[in-house]
């Protein structure tokens, strides 16, 4: 049986804080926003990232 990992272990080595990653993935899945809509929303909040970054985060969670 596998042990549960802590949040720090799950997101170790990531450039962005785990709160940002979870927020973007949640908004992408819950509100059906496009990746570019999320980039624009994050930019308004002072966080600049590429749409491909969010795409990788959502693909990692789906097992792709």
C-alpha positions, 0 to 999 in steps of 0.5 A: 500500500502506498503512503500519502505524500505531503503537499510539499512532496507532491509539488517539490521542484515546481517553479510556482507555489502549490496554491497557484497550481491548484487554483488554476487547475480548479478554475480550468476544470470547474468553470470551463475556462480556456488556458488563455483566459486563465493566463489573462486572469492570472496576469491581472493578479500580477502572475505571468505564466504561459498557457502551456504551463497550465496545460502541463499542470492539467495533463499531469493530473489526468495521467497523460 
